[in-house]
Amino acid sequence: MSDCVTHSAPEPVFAEPWHAQVFALTVHLNETGRFAWPDWAERFSATLKRHGLSRELDGGDDYFYAWLETLEAVLDEDGGALRGEVSPVKDAWEEAYLTTPHGAPVSLGR
């Protein structure tokens, strides 16, 4: 009689898909030379401190909102994605997903 080993699915590393996406984008930008990782870590730490997030974080929304804020600031400063250009697109996506029926694909009406 052979031993049957059951494997369960691994726990997700990221709580939300957008957490994984913003993380992957940041790593990609670092790997393509847009910024050095030590500089990123320093800036991200400053964002966390500014938000009073010095406690142990579990990788939830508060952590990734700070991550996204840091990435947006870096891209704004280097001209990669100016806040004046990002904000209207972000607002359009928010309007699109808030007005799209549940289960329907979200798209911008451009």
Buried (B, 14 or more C-beta within 10 A) or exposed (E): EEEEEEEEEEEEEBBEEEBBEBBEEBEEBBEEEBBEEEEBEEBBBEBBEEEEBEEEEEBEEBBBBBBBBBBBBBBBEEEBBEEEEBEEEEEEEEEBEEEEEEEEEEEEEE
